[in-house]
Amino acid sequence: MGAGNSQLFEYLRKTVQLQTVIACLILILTLLAIVHRMSLKKSSLRKPSSSFAKSGRVGHRKTPIHKGKAEDRNAAGPKKSVGHNDGEKHTYNFRPIRAFLARAATSHYKSDSHSNTRDTDPENYPDLNFHHTFGSSLTRKNPVSKDTDPDIAWYWDLLSRSPSDLQYHIYQICDRYRKAFRAFFNADPISLHGHVSDASNAALLTSVISHLVSHAESDIQTPFFDDEAKSNPRVAITEESYGAGYGCLAYHAVIDSNRPLANGPRPVVIRTHVPSNINVQVKKAKSQGCVALITEIVRAGDGKVISERAWKYLLEACEEHGLFLVVDEALTSIRCGAPFAYQLPQYSQHGYPDLVLFGKAVRTNGLAVEWRGSNILKLGIEDQEDRLFTILDWQERLTEMAQASDLLSSWGTLVLAKRDRWPQRAQTIGGVLRKILGTEGVKASGIGGLHSLLYLRTQDVARLRYPVMGAKAGKHLRWFPTMDEVMMSEEELRTKVFGAGSIPHRREVWAYLKSRGVKLSFCSRCGDAVGAEVESCEVCVVRVCEECEDGIHRCPILG
């Protein structure tokens, strides 16, 4: 009996030891699993680390608009659960797998390497599209990807998963956007809009100028405009300016269909071909109730670049007569060899404008303050904190600065532009394209624009043997190449876009677009829209409208 008990006790002791070992192993494995999940959560859903304070001016007293720390007003939204909490099902991210399957399903034509290059490495893929939605795109890179900036990617992921939660971070996004804009352009965005035309109307300009004057730190001897001009404001524009899609500037719009939409007082036109006459014209415009003068470094109508002398006279006349000088950089920013084209040495040596219109490729549209402008300097707003108060006080009048998606896209674009030195690339790209056009028989005197913003006469474009799709501007066609690295390579462009060696690549582009049901939308010769019934050529890829080619298509490459 005693021997049996001791055997039983020994068996129970070993059983307990085994169960203890198993329990310890289970505990260790559970802890490892938790640590692994936490590491995944940290790496994939890391909150943006930077935090920026936001202050503003309320009334005439400087005080923080949002009290408390930045973490309080940018409270973290609900984090994505990667474990099993309260019975919630564990989910996995299938998007990379779906993207891979989608590429595999659509890459059924001959050239798999072409499809892979196009889909996975688009920035190194030379394209035949020099239109890019009238210059609204500067790159084929993704500006909101993790490669661009992890913080932007985090916000974008939150926007796609839970847009309402993103509102907890909207002030921080606005702060980061403003900082990126200032770091790149050396100017502050003050008023953002859906289109540049919204920011260029006389009423808005008058209100913004009045707002800036109300924050002046110095006494202004002569007001910039009287009550009569304020009640019925006008603007002056230089000849052949773009105009606008509607409003008073549409009277002189480059696009004919915009002119019937014009309304309000007609703008005063300043002619710059005789620079010595500019002062007299500006003085007269001021007496006629103009509050600002809008000009362009590259004229939208014909691509003519403003002369240094004309720029100098405009600056001097606007300073003398107290007329705010506004530069429209919607098309010329970055593409013309500097963040803003007026910052090129030949112009900046004479001075700066007071306000800047920006849009299109920057991905946000609006008005920026250039604190070095001669009339802005009269306000005496020199301290950076005072400048920020002035900007925020205007923006606090609005429900929101801009849509979060626009702010994130613009922020990412500015990060890429600064990191990859796009203004410097623009100079190289423009030189390469002008050289290639020269070998195609286009004279340098017939090419307008500045650096990578090119204006070609339609008669010259019609004679190009290797066509690409451009954007119409009156009797000209504009080329808006991207700022991607591949566009700087003359060899790549000659073998993939221009020249006899481009035929295989063009056939691959045609097959790629066809597999996705896509056609290039605008005529390669005049820039007009082409009807959906017109098929694209398998070799030259681009399409031609019925006005430019009546009947059977004759491929310029095959002859």
Summary of the structure (lengths in Angstrom):
residues: 559
radius of gyration: 29.8
end to end distance: 110.5
largest distance: 126.0
contacts: 1790
relative contact order: 0.11
helix: 47%
strand: 11%
